[in-house]
């Protein structure tokens, strides 16, 4: 199993292949297209991430001691951002997710090149994923 750090490094390496931000944005959009989508039944208020300008839905479930995420968004850049987070955090143990620093977001320049509203949305996505992991950790220990 690849660790969060391994997955982060893969993404850093992939983004370093692009010389400008247009290429990086196009790649981000492509990643969004490849995102394993959340089922329509979960595109409800209960699974919606608040704090995003776009609509983003996220679902987490446990599988063999790890968490699997599924998500979707109605905005192409946001869909790419959640796809990156799903790729890095899905399949990881809850404790690893709650402690993940996700430094790759800074290293590839995402936080620097996103609008303030997208940065806030990205923060809300990270927070919700960590909250799910924390909740599923507590459920497993009780």
Secondary structure as UniProt FT lines:
FT   HELIX           4..16
FT   HELIX           21..33
FT   HELIX           40..42
FT   HELIX           45..47
FT   TURN            50..51
FT   STRAND          56..63
FT   TURN            64..65
FT   STRAND          66..73
FT   HELIX           76..89
FT   TURN            90..91
FT   HELIX           94..99
FT   HELIX           104..107
FT   TURN            108..109
FT   HELIX           110..113
FT   HELIX           116..141
//
